[in-house]
């Protein structure tokens, strides 16, 4: 399936500390690439995979499941672990949920988490329609490019693939059920104004994880896709400070 121009994965082989970055639902590596390039310039080995069904067509997205997305992220983690002493996993929105799932399932391979507006649930009433809606309509109005910064745009689908959204809801349930397995240090960036993910997701995360090294930073000049928004430098620099504090090779 042809890729959207700009949706290609990003990879950089640097030093013995790795960063695995995961984009969100209906998004592409484009939303994470500036962050990945920043970390690469700081000497990290970086992987920004493209999740199956993303960056091609909404129809293809509807043929994928959260297990497909997780498997791709797991493969990228294995690549980094094969060359790095430590790996930090970072994710935006649903990418943050997948990062948490990796921490739950592959705890020894994940040295820390940096999460930007992570999604673990929604309180939108239309969530109750998903089980039936997925059998009736293929798409729903989109959620892409929730960005405050003028001229900045996310490369993402303009429609929500409904069947894929339904499987994402199953990912949320699975991840929420095991949050107490997360013990790694966590840095959370949360936009004060987010039109996609409610603050309840971050609140639940902070309440349920077993991690003792946890910090939340509130972003006041960005919307949901904060990695492409006004507060992106805060995220990039803050994540690198987090890695330097915890990574033996960066000490």
Buried (B, 14 or more C-beta within 10 A) or exposed (E): EEEBEEBBBBBBBBBBBBBBBBBBBBBBBBBBBBBBBBBBEBBBBBBBBBBBBBBBBBEBBBEBBBEBBBEBBBEBBEBBBEEBEBBBBBBBBBBBBBBBBBBBBBEEBBBBBBBBBBBBBBEEEEBEBBEEBBEEEBBBEBBBBBBBBEEBEBBBBEBBBBBBBBBBBEBBEBBBEBBEBBBBBBBBBBBEEBEBBBEEBBEBBBEBBEBEEBEBEEBEBBBBBBBBBBBBEBBBEBBBEBBEEBBEBBE
